[in-house]
Amino acid sequence: MIGIKLNPTQFLDFVCEELRKIDPAQIQALADAIYACYKSRNTVYVIGNGGSGSNASHLCEDLGKGSLRREDFDNDAKKRLRIMSLTDNTPYILAWGNDEGFDRVFSEQLKNFAMPGDLLIAISGSGNSPNILRAVEWANNHQLVTVGCTGFTGGKLKNMAQKVLHVPLDDMGIVESIHLTAFHWVVDDMHRRIGMGQGD
């Protein structure tokens, strides 16, 4: 926890420096993968644990609503982004976790919903969460596109996912904050491409 050693100004300066280290091409690749799903009418699934689970829910909500213009809310002819956060079905997660093991809580949901060509965005600061890795492994074996959002060294997820958004920093809170900052740009980009019709 880097913040225990820094005052607010020092902390903000540190976060700004870390933000500049992120590869913009990785953020662009995430946006492109989401937009490809939109064009093909495939579905985007988002998963994560703890703070990353909260980021998964946040990204899902922002993309589902924020990719639209207000004037299109009542336009049934407007094609919408198909997106679902698998962190939000609490009874389903508890049933699988209690009965069969927590490592299955995301992969088993994918087995119910996912189709070839869908996108799985897997968020794990450590890159080593067993339920995340099991879901990505299943997705890779069933013709889904996978993006791993990682921190620290990237863990196993960095090499397992087909694409990666990596924050090379050993502080979970700041990793999660940088992920969310990147996600907010992605939401804006989807608003431009989907809502405003300026996609390629």
BASE-359511 format. One line per 3 residues: number of its first residue (from 0); their letters; for each residue y, z negated, x negated of N, C-alpha, C, O. Coordinates in Angstrom, 3 decimals, decimal comma. Each point is the difference from the previous one (the first is absolute). Example, Ala and Ser with C-alpha at 12.3 -4.5 7.8 and 13.67 -1.06 7.14 Angstrom:
2
0> AS> -5,690 -7,800 -13,190 1,190 0,000 0,890 1,200 0,000 -0,900 -0,019 -0,665 -1,036; 1,069 1,385 1,386 1,190 -0,060 -0,820 1,090 -0,730 0,770 1,108 -0,169 -0,509
***
This chain:
200
0> MIG> -1,185 0,000 -0,848 1,185 0,000 0,848 1,242 0,000 -0,889 0,459 -1,047 -0,458; 0,056 2,211 0,232 1,108 0,168 -0,933 1,251 -0,732 0,469 0,797 -0,457 -0,819; -0,620 0,344 2,129 1,193 -0,623 0,545 0,175 -1,461 -0,363 1,113 -0,518 0,084
3> IKL> -2,186 -0,168 -0,487 0,139 -1,412 -0,360 0,781 -0,177 -1,301 0,466 -1,098 -0,301; -0,323 2,173 -0,466 0,678 -0,072 -1,297 1,395 0,621 0,037 0,733 -0,073 -0,987; -0,357 0,684 2,117 1,239 0,776 0,058 0,902 -0,499 1,118 -0,475 -0,487 1,026
6> NPT> 1,783 0,614 -1,235 0,925 -0,247 1,096 0,078 1,255 0,862 -0,552 1,029 -0,390; 1,212 -1,070 1,543 -0,002 1,165 0,889 0,502 1,286 -0,657 -0,580 1,065 0,212; 1,642 -1,149 -0,999 0,530 1,200 -0,645 -1,009 0,577 -0,979 -0,226 1,209 -0,025
9> QFL> -0,378 -2,067 -0,778 -1,003 0,456 -0,961 -1,207 0,603 0,714 -0,557 1,005 -0,440; 0,163 -1,628 1,539 -1,146 0,497 0,764 0,283 1,399 0,550 -0,841 0,891 -0,123; 1,999 -0,691 0,719 0,351 1,312 0,554 0,102 1,045 -1,095 -0,423 1,140 0,192
12> DFV> 0,983 -1,515 -1,345 0,070 0,936 -1,122 -1,398 0,410 -0,457 -0,247 1,164 -0,315; -0,657 -2,134 0,286 -1,380 0,280 -0,407 -0,671 0,968 0,971 -0,660 0,953 -0,415; 0,836 -1,206 1,712 -0,617 0,875 1,005 0,564 1,414 -0,111 -0,744 0,973 0,123
15> CEE> 2,050 -0,850 -0,356 0,603 1,331 -0,159 -0,614 0,746 -1,177 -0,267 1,198 0,097; 0,044 -1,889 -1,195 -0,616 0,623 -1,167 -1,418 0,469 0,308 -0,408 1,084 -0,417; -0,339 -1,906 1,148 -1,385 0,364 0,333 -0,051 1,178 0,977 -0,894 0,842 -0,089
18> LRK> 1,835 -0,783 1,006 0,052 1,124 0,936 0,158 1,329 -0,741 -0,579 1,013 0,394; 1,356 -1,029 -1,454 0,253 1,235 -0,751 -1,227 0,476 -0,771 -0,041 1,145 -0,450; -0,945 -2,001 0,296 -1,206 0,368 -0,740 -1,022 0,746 0,860 -0,962 0,558 -0,529
21> IDP> 1,162 -0,545 1,836 -0,972 0,640 0,896 0,123 1,507 -0,104 1,101 0,544 -0,083; -2,239 0,119 0,090 -0,033 1,465 -0,081 0,367 0,589 1,365 -0,771 -0,143 0,950; 1,918 0,796 -0,831 0,389 0,567 1,298 -1,002 1,019 0,529 -0,121 0,178 1,212
24> AQI> -0,588 0,484 -2,100 -0,991 0,996 0,438 -1,114 -0,653 0,803 -0,564 0,623 0,900; 0,242 -1,870 -1,218 -1,036 -0,700 0,760 0,467 -0,312 1,416 -0,785 0,067 0,945; 2,054 -0,405 -0,800 0,548 -0,253 1,335 0,042 1,302 0,790 -0,325 0,020 1,187
27> QAL> 0,720 1,053 -1,836 0,038 1,306 0,661 -1,394 0,434 0,442 -0,168 0,560 1,083; -0,828 -0,821 -1,927 -1,375 0,377 0,336 -0,497 -0,758 1,223 -0,730 0,557 0,820; 1,121 -1,829 -0,689 -0,364 -0,765 1,192 0,630 0,611 1,239 -0,668 0,167 1,021
30> ADA> 1,944 0,167 -1,103 0,677 0,624 1,140 -0,643 1,335 0,353 -0,186 0,307 1,178; -0,150 0,477 -2,177 -0,617 1,307 0,249 -1,357 -0,144 0,678 -0,355 0,797 0,869; -0,404 -1,817 -1,269 -1,316 -0,221 0,613 0,143 -0,389 1,470 -0,782 0,439 0,844
33> IYA> 1,778 -1,259 -0,545 0,242 -0,386 1,393 0,434 1,205 0,819 -0,475 0,201 1,118; 1,374 0,599 -1,672 0,484 1,168 0,739 -1,118 1,023 0,213 -0,039 0,666 1,035; -0,861 -0,539 -1,999 -1,142 0,898 0,166 -0,867 -0,442 1,172 -0,509 0,836 0,746
36> CYK> 0,338 -2,153 -0,580 -0,746 -0,519 1,155 0,711 0,342 1,299 -0,634 0,384 0,983; 1,953 -0,524 -0,986 0,770 0,331 1,193 -0,208 1,461 0,388 -0,228 0,310 1,170; 0,306 0,573 -2,139 -0,127 1,430 0,289 -1,405 0,360 0,501 -0,152 0,871 0,856
39> SRN> -0,854 -1,536 -1,386 -1,380 0,328 0,373 -0,498 -0,798 1,197 -1,128 0,197 0,452; 1,972 -1,108 0,068 -0,345 -0,883 1,118 -1,110 -0,977 -0,367 -0,753 -0,446 0,865; 0,655 0,118 -2,146 -0,908 -1,055 -0,431 0,698 -1,357 0,112 1,185 -0,074 0,327
42> TVY> -1,927 -0,985 -0,599 0,503 -1,355 0,177 0,170 -0,690 -1,347 -0,806 0,177 -0,914; 1,871 -0,968 0,812 0,265 -0,838 -1,166 -0,450 -1,419 0,320 0,374 -0,549 1,036; -1,175 -0,051 -1,916 -0,412 -1,396 0,127 0,593 -0,779 -1,175 0,039 0,497 -1,125
45> VIG> 0,418 -1,714 1,392 0,589 -0,838 -1,034 -0,709 -1,340 -0,021 -0,254 -0,589 1,050; -0,071 0,097 -2,262 -0,713 -1,273 -0,124 0,598 -0,826 -1,134 0,597 0,541 -0,931; -0,769 -1,865 1,024 0,447 -0,911 -1,043 -0,298 -1,427 0,408 -0,299 -0,271 1,163
48> NGG> 0,380 -0,638 -2,113 -0,229 -1,421 0,240 1,274 -0,789 -0,291 0,795 0,400 -0,850; -0,596 -1,509 1,543 1,129 -0,877 -0,287 1,326 0,730 0,109 0,262 0,669 1,000; 0,585 -0,794 -2,033 1,285 0,696 -0,002 -0,172 1,503 0,077 0,810 0,688 0,620
51> SGS> -1,857 -0,172 -1,244 -0,266 1,439 0,090 -0,440 0,391 1,405 0,261 1,115 0,452; -0,933 -2,041 0,238 -0,336 0,245 1,407 1,246 0,055 0,860 0,101 0,815 0,917; 0,846 -1,688 -1,220 1,275 0,040 0,707 0,729 1,309 -0,279 0,599 0,584 0,903
54> NAS> -0,648 -0,124 -2,149 0,599 1,298 -0,336 -0,698 1,140 0,731 0,643 0,968 0,406; -1,966 -1,084 -0,237 -0,737 1,029 0,737 0,485 0,076 1,447 0,230 1,087 0,528; -0,078 -2,247 0,106 0,496 -0,037 1,377 1,423 0,548 0,082 0,334 0,756 0,912
57> HLC> 0,497 -1,147 -1,874 1,397 0,434 -0,031 0,085 1,516 -0,164 0,758 0,668 0,705; -1,542 -0,132 -1,640 0,016 1,451 -0,222 -0,465 0,745 1,243 0,580 1,023 0,364; -1,618 -1,525 0,286 -0,516 0,640 1,210 1,058 0,035 1,094 0,236 1,039 0,616
60> EDL> 0,395 -2,174 -0,383 1,037 -0,074 1,040 1,165 0,929 -0,315 0,477 0,731 0,868; -0,023 -0,768 -2,120 1,149 0,825 -0,380 -0,303 1,493 0,117 0,830 0,770 0,483; -2,010 -0,368 -0,923 -0,342 1,425 0,061 -0,248 0,455 1,433 0,393 1,101 0,384
63> GKG> -1,047 -1,951 0,404 -0,296 0,391 1,376 1,247 0,201 0,835 0,058 0,919 0,818; 0,939 -1,764 -1,012 1,232 0,100 0,771 1,112 0,694 -0,791 0,732 0,830 0,540; -0,614 -1,177 -1,819 1,124 0,475 -0,797 -0,063 1,453 -0,396 0,990 0,549 -0,484
66> SLR> -2,128 0,090 0,677 -0,083 1,431 -0,293 0,571 0,840 1,139 0,090 1,223 -0,108; 0,295 -1,887 1,205 0,543 0,699 1,168 1,512 -0,185 0,104 0,545 -0,999 -0,469; 0,120 1,965 1,083 1,394 -0,184 0,406 0,008 -0,662 1,374 -0,919 0,195 0,796
69> RED> 1,951 -0,969 -0,525 0,086 -0,703 1,275 -0,103 0,973 1,185 -0,607 -0,328 1,020; 1,187 1,501 -1,152 -0,016 0,956 1,109 -1,395 0,558 0,277 -0,218 0,651 1,022; -0,735 -0,908 -1,936 -1,365 0,474 0,208 -0,922 -1,067 0,566 -1,178 0,274 0,232
72> FDN> 1,684 -1,491 -0,002 -0,868 -1,077 0,482 -0,665 0,363 1,331 -1,157 -0,356 0,226; 1,866 1,050 0,643 -0,543 0,369 1,310 -0,452 1,455 0,066 -0,265 0,530 1,079; 0,180 0,108 -2,237 -0,410 1,403 -0,064 -1,500 0,067 -0,256 -0,443 -0,108 -1,144
75> DAK> -0,333 0,284 2,198 -1,453 0,028 -0,139 -0,500 1,222 -0,759 -1,148 0,030 -0,444; 1,999 0,973 0,293 -0,400 1,193 -0,735 0,162 -0,179 -1,507 -0,514 0,804 -0,777; 1,222 -1,848 0,360 0,217 -0,231 -1,429 -1,274 -0,528 -0,640 -0,522 -1,038 0,407
78> KRL> 0,024 1,750 -1,407 -1,195 -0,433 -0,716 0,334 -1,248 -0,824 1,003 -0,024 -0,713; -1,836 -1,001 0,811 0,245 -1,265 -0,689 -1,014 -0,216 -1,120 -1,093 0,565 -0,001; 1,493 -1,394 -0,937 -0,892 -0,387 -1,086 -1,054 -0,965 0,537 0,327 -0,997 0,645
81> RIM> -1,568 1,298 -0,912 -1,110 -0,866 0,395 -0,220 -1,019 -1,120 -0,438 0,371 -1,090; 0,732 -1,639 1,340 -0,113 -1,022 -1,045 -0,463 -1,317 0,595 0,382 -0,367 1,111; -1,222 -0,348 -1,880 -0,556 -1,267 0,468 -0,162 -0,946 -1,193 -0,536 0,388 -1,038
84> SLT> 1,000 -1,624 1,192 -0,252 -1,043 -0,996 -1,264 -0,752 0,391 -0,057 -0,620 1,062; -0,946 0,676 -1,913 -1,260 -0,674 0,294 0,065 -1,499 -0,285 -0,994 -0,707 0,166; 2,154 0,221 -0,593 0,196 -1,437 -0,206 0,325 -0,734 1,298 0,021 -1,231 0,020
87> DNT> 0,232 1,960 1,056 0,602 -0,604 1,189 -0,972 -0,281 1,141 0,410 -0,565 1,013; -1,668 0,935 -1,139 -0,978 -0,253 1,056 -0,726 -1,308 -0,319 -1,131 0,010 -0,487; 1,787 -1,123 0,764 -0,489 -1,304 -0,450 -1,410 -0,336 0,505 -0,827 -0,423 -0,808
90> PYI> 0,509 0,589 2,099 -1,354 -0,337 0,434 -1,074 0,843 -0,701 -1,077 -0,499 -0,328; 1,386 1,777 0,107 -0,948 0,882 -0,684 -0,227 -0,481 -1,432 -1,137 -0,081 -0,465; 2,242 -0,240 -0,235 -0,091 -0,482 -1,371 -0,807 -1,307 -0,059 -0,849 -0,169 -0,875
93> LAW> 1,116 -0,741 1,802 -0,700 -1,286 -0,004 -1,481 0,167 0,317 -0,840 -0,703 -0,562; 0,521 1,621 1,452 -1,405 0,219 0,343 -0,785 0,506 -1,209 -1,059 -0,535 -0,328; 1,581 1,564 -0,329 -0,697 0,536 -1,168 0,004 -1,007 -1,140 -1,014 -0,181 -0,674
96> GND> 2,160 -0,481 0,453 0,076 -0,960 -1,089 -0,944 -1,172 0,190 -0,673 -0,413 -0,945; 0,614 -0,129 2,153 -0,842 -1,151 0,284 -1,479 0,359 0,008 -0,826 -0,741 -0,532; 0,494 1,876 1,136 -1,407 0,332 0,227 -0,649 0,721 -1,179 -1,182 -0,198 -0,279
99> EGF> 1,963 1,039 -0,417 -0,615 0,866 -1,014 0,642 -0,083 -1,379 -0,566 0,486 -0,980; 1,740 -1,097 0,899 0,657 -0,130 -1,296 1,363 0,652 -0,018 0,193 1,082 0,554; 0,768 -1,759 -1,205 1,388 0,468 0,007 0,169 1,331 -0,718 0,969 0,718 0,249
102> DRV> -1,891 -0,383 -1,130 0,123 1,276 -0,720 -0,193 1,202 0,918 0,260 1,130 -0,413; -0,709 -1,345 1,646 -0,242 1,107 0,930 1,129 0,223 1,010 -0,077 0,942 0,788; 1,109 -1,767 -0,783 0,939 -0,001 1,127 0,771 1,316 0,148 0,437 0,326 1,103
105> FSE> -0,261 0,426 -2,175 0,712 1,272 0,101 -0,961 1,192 0,052 0,211 0,931 0,777; -1,241 -0,953 -1,581 -0,924 1,142 -0,022 -0,688 0,182 1,346 -0,234 1,131 0,425; -0,091 -2,228 0,251 -0,680 0,134 1,289 0,931 0,577 1,062 -0,450 0,734 0,879
108> QLK> 1,734 -1,053 -0,947 0,955 0,616 0,931 0,120 1,500 -0,266 0,076 0,799 0,933; -0,059 -0,426 -2,207 0,058 1,422 -0,331 -1,197 0,747 0,577 0,132 1,139 0,450; -1,286 -1,771 -0,462 -1,195 0,650 0,538 0,153 0,301 1,490 -0,586 0,960 0,501
111> NFA> 1,363 -1,766 0,202 0,240 0,247 1,421 1,015 1,107 0,247 -0,131 0,763 0,957; 1,151 -0,673 -1,825 1,152 0,843 0,293 0,152 1,239 -0,879 0,414 1,051 0,491; -0,735 -1,151 -1,762 0,439 1,014 -0,966 -0,783 1,297 0,106 -1,178 0,027 0,356
114> MPG> 1,897 1,061 -0,687 -0,567 1,345 -0,014 0,343 0,667 -1,330 0,969 -0,394 -0,650; -1,749 1,399 0,230 0,355 0,724 -1,218 1,426 0,536 0,075 0,433 0,501 1,039; 0,283 -0,610 -2,139 1,386 0,448 -0,044 1,009 -1,080 0,301 1,193 0,194 -0,231
117> DLL> -1,644 -1,347 0,749 0,902 -1,126 0,223 0,445 -0,579 -1,340 -0,566 0,321 -1,045; 1,586 -1,175 1,087 0,571 -0,606 -1,201 -0,156 -1,511 0,078 0,296 -0,605 1,030; -0,762 -0,008 -2,118 -0,064 -1,448 -0,114 0,976 -0,451 -1,085 -0,131 0,375 -1,165
120> IAI> 1,111 -1,185 1,568 0,927 -0,617 -0,947 -0,469 -1,430 -0,204 0,064 -0,819 0,917; -0,536 0,518 -2,121 -0,590 -1,302 -0,319 0,941 -0,753 -0,924 0,264 0,445 -1,117; 0,249 -1,596 1,579 0,990 -0,766 -0,750 -0,661 -1,259 -0,550 -0,509 -0,824 0,760
123> SGS> 0,517 0,680 -2,084 -0,574 -1,180 -0,636 0,728 -0,243 -1,311 -0,116 0,794 -0,934; 0,866 -1,886 0,860 0,735 -0,294 -1,225 -0,918 -0,083 -1,204 0,303 0,565 -1,051; -1,419 -1,260 1,191 -0,937 -0,145 -1,110 -0,821 1,261 -0,221 -0,436 0,284 -1,115
126> GNS> 0,229 0,474 2,198 -0,884 1,163 -0,083 -1,466 -0,354 -0,015 -0,837 0,862 -0,267; 0,500 -2,108 0,548 -1,389 -0,440 -0,100 -0,523 -0,697 1,256 -1,058 -0,628 -0,051; 1,763 0,721 1,171 -0,462 -0,646 1,229 -1,273 0,688 0,502 0,015 1,206 0,244
129> PNI> -1,109 -1,947 -0,086 -1,272 0,635 0,378 0,070 0,795 1,301 -0,602 1,070 0,094; 1,329 -1,571 0,920 0,056 0,740 1,267 0,798 1,294 -0,131 -0,280 0,976 0,696; 1,273 -0,964 -1,584 0,762 1,221 -0,257 -0,871 1,012 -0,732 -0,051 1,170 0,378
132> LRA> -0,631 -1,618 -1,418 -0,835 0,909 -0,789 -1,136 0,580 0,837 -0,329 1,179 -0,135; -0,269 -1,994 0,994 -1,095 0,499 0,857 0,514 1,062 0,960 -0,676 0,999 0,244; 1,873 -1,212 0,305 0,571 0,985 0,922 0,332 1,303 -0,718 -0,263 1,081 0,528
135> VEW> 0,833 -1,173 -1,718 0,346 1,207 -0,758 -1,259 0,755 -0,411 -0,041 1,229 0,050; -0,970 -1,962 -0,452 -1,269 0,653 -0,360 -0,566 0,765 1,194 -0,435 1,144 -0,134; 0,446 -1,794 1,314 -0,512 0,681 1,199 0,850 1,234 0,311 -0,531 1,065 0,314
138> ANN> 1,842 -1,218 -0,402 0,902 1,114 0,309 -0,212 1,174 -0,956 -0,033 1,155 0,425; -0,108 -1,454 -1,707 -0,242 1,068 -0,977 -1,296 0,741 0,287 -0,097 1,207 -0,221; -0,894 -1,933 0,711 -1,308 0,605 0,276 -0,055 0,732 1,332 -1,002 0,644 0,312
141> HQL> 2,080 -0,735 0,486 0,004 0,624 1,321 1,207 0,918 0,191 0,496 0,164 1,115; -0,036 0,423 -2,198 0,990 1,081 0,033 1,368 -0,430 0,511 0,720 0,798 0,602; -0,361 -2,051 -0,837 1,364 -0,435 0,253 0,805 0,142 -1,285 -0,567 0,030 -1,092
144> VTV> 1,869 0,056 1,220 0,897 -0,082 -1,144 0,340 -1,476 -0,194 0,265 -0,704 0,974; -0,269 0,226 -2,222 0,273 -1,407 -0,254 1,167 -0,160 -0,965 0,087 0,686 -1,018; 0,813 -1,617 1,366 1,122 -0,373 -0,869 -0,079 -1,501 -0,230 -0,043 -0,776 0,955
147> GCT> 0,023 0,364 -2,217 -0,012 -1,408 -0,348 1,373 -0,448 -0,456 0,584 0,602 -0,901; -0,065 -1,650 1,510 1,289 -0,585 -0,384 -0,303 -1,298 -0,731 -0,483 -0,955 0,607; 0,763 0,913 -1,903 -0,477 -1,068 -0,857 1,129 -0,636 -0,807 1,124 0,500 -0,042
150> GFT> -1,462 -1,614 -0,594 0,881 -0,663 -0,945 -0,808 -0,433 -1,207 -1,116 0,477 -0,203; 1,666 -1,378 -0,603 -0,687 -0,524 -1,173 -0,547 1,172 -0,838 0,754 0,919 -0,319; -2,040 -0,934 -0,042 -0,578 1,127 -0,751 -0,530 1,088 0,931 -0,429 1,055 -0,468
153> GGK> 0,451 -1,294 1,756 -0,530 0,958 0,964 -1,405 -0,311 0,441 -0,451 0,496 1,032; -0,254 -1,316 -1,804 -1,361 -0,376 0,355 -0,914 1,196 0,194 0,268 1,090 -0,506; -1,341 -1,299 1,238 -0,961 1,074 0,271 0,584 1,057 0,934 -0,380 1,169 -0,060
156> LKN> 1,306 -1,588 0,923 0,570 0,921 0,981 0,747 1,149 -0,660 -0,036 1,126 0,498; 0,706 -1,390 -1,599 0,808 1,026 -0,671 -0,837 1,203 -0,371 0,474 1,133 0,086; -1,718 -1,357 -0,499 -0,879 1,100 -0,385 -0,843 0,517 1,154 -0,486 1,130 -0,047
159> MAQ> 0,306 -1,944 1,084 -0,836 0,391 1,132 0,741 0,893 0,987 -0,575 0,952 0,528; 1,852 -1,254 -0,272 0,775 0,791 0,966 0,318 1,371 -0,573 0,141 0,167 -1,211; -0,031 0,804 2,098 0,294 1,373 -0,440 1,439 0,147 -0,479 0,278 0,780 -0,911
162> KVL> 0,633 -1,526 1,521 1,403 -0,035 -0,403 0,403 -1,462 -0,120 -0,646 -0,875 0,575; 1,720 0,608 -1,325 0,371 -1,390 -0,222 1,517 -0,155 -0,018 0,729 0,876 -0,465; -0,280 -2,010 0,983 1,379 -0,468 -0,174 -0,116 -1,317 -0,737 -0,348 -1,024 0,587
165> HVP> 0,644 1,055 -1,892 -0,272 -1,161 -0,852 1,285 -0,661 -0,457 0,923 0,658 -0,480; -0,880 -1,996 0,641 1,112 -0,827 -0,474 -0,533 -0,844 -1,160 -0,682 -0,997 0,236; 0,974 1,371 -1,473 -0,596 -0,675 -1,160 0,686 -1,319 -0,331 0,725 -0,105 -0,990
168> LDD> -0,959 -0,892 1,825 0,696 -1,276 -0,136 -0,929 -1,134 0,417 -0,732 0,123 0,982; 0,761 -1,231 -1,731 -0,871 -1,136 0,279 0,705 -1,062 0,832 0,045 -1,168 -0,385; 0,497 1,568 1,508 0,628 -0,946 0,934 -0,227 0,524 1,404 0,587 1,005 0,400
171> MGI> -1,447 -1,694 0,352 -0,425 0,536 1,292 1,160 0,195 0,966 0,067 1,013 0,696; 0,849 -1,981 -0,649 1,105 0,106 0,948 0,874 1,211 -0,264 0,392 0,698 0,935; -0,084 -0,444 -2,189 0,846 1,150 -0,325 -0,769 1,300 0,185 0,574 0,999 0,435
174> VES> -1,859 -0,995 -0,756 -0,830 1,188 0,270 0,065 0,357 1,482 0,202 1,161 0,356; -0,372 -2,161 0,501 0,042 0,243 1,445 1,380 0,487 0,439 0,110 0,863 0,871; 0,939 -1,416 -1,473 1,368 0,423 0,343 0,248 1,443 -0,415 0,635 0,755 0,736
177> IHL> -1,126 -0,368 -1,898 0,196 1,376 -0,469 -0,816 0,967 0,849 0,473 1,087 0,330; -1,698 -1,477 0,027 -0,769 0,839 0,925 0,805 0,255 1,270 0,110 1,137 0,459; 0,456 -2,214 0,108 0,719 0,145 1,262 1,251 0,850 -0,167 0,356 0,763 0,899
180> TAF> 0,306 -0,884 -2,026 1,168 0,849 -0,270 -0,415 1,471 -0,031 0,664 0,853 0,589; -1,752 -0,569 -1,270 -0,502 1,383 -0,044 -0,377 0,473 1,397 0,283 1,139 0,371; -0,923 -2,013 0,408 -0,403 0,371 1,358 1,217 0,337 0,863 -0,062 0,905 0,833
183> HWV> 1,150 -1,616 -1,026 1,190 0,288 0,802 0,561 1,388 -0,317 0,514 0,674 0,893; -0,605 -0,242 -2,143 0,418 1,379 -0,289 -0,932 0,978 0,695 0,450 1,004 0,553; -1,754 -1,291 -0,579 -0,974 0,878 0,653 0,317 0,125 1,491 -0,065 1,093 0,562
186> VDD> 0,407 -2,209 0,071 0,357 0,031 1,428 1,216 0,897 0,216 0,013 0,815 0,923; 1,000 -0,959 -1,762 1,186 0,849 0,124 -0,361 1,470 -0,177 0,506 0,863 0,716; -1,388 -0,586 -1,677 -0,411 1,382 -0,245 -0,758 0,562 1,201 0,163 1,171 0,343
189> MHR> -0,999 -2,007 0,302 -0,711 0,468 1,190 0,963 0,202 1,167 -0,208 0,889 0,826; 1,249 -1,698 -0,750 1,009 0,226 1,039 0,670 1,355 -0,210 0,236 0,742 0,953; 0,061 -0,435 -2,190 0,610 1,300 -0,307 -0,952 1,140 0,341 0,404 0,977 0,631
192> RIG> -1,656 -1,093 -1,039 -0,938 1,107 0,139 -0,547 0,132 1,422 -0,166 1,109 0,508; -0,110 -2,239 0,123 -0,579 0,015 1,340 1,083 -0,087 1,069 0,104 0,874 0,860; 0,698 -1,930 -0,920 0,991 -0,223 1,037 1,066 1,075 0,032 0,359 0,504 1,064
195> MGQ> 0,149 -0,153 -2,249 1,075 0,986 -0,076 -0,522 1,434 -0,167 0,774 0,957 -0,003; -2,103 -0,830 -0,134 -0,597 1,341 -0,084 0,334 0,742 -1,275 0,081 1,228 -0,005; 0,116 -1,976 -1,095 0,353 0,649 -1,262 -1,180 0,021 -0,976 0,195 0,126 -1,209
198> GD> -1,407 -0,249 1,727 -1,179 0,068 -0,859 -0,239 1,390 -0,514 0,553 0,976 0,506; -1,408 -0,898 -1,546 -0,283 1,324 -0,580 -1,015 0,751 0,837 -0,360 1,130 -0,332
***
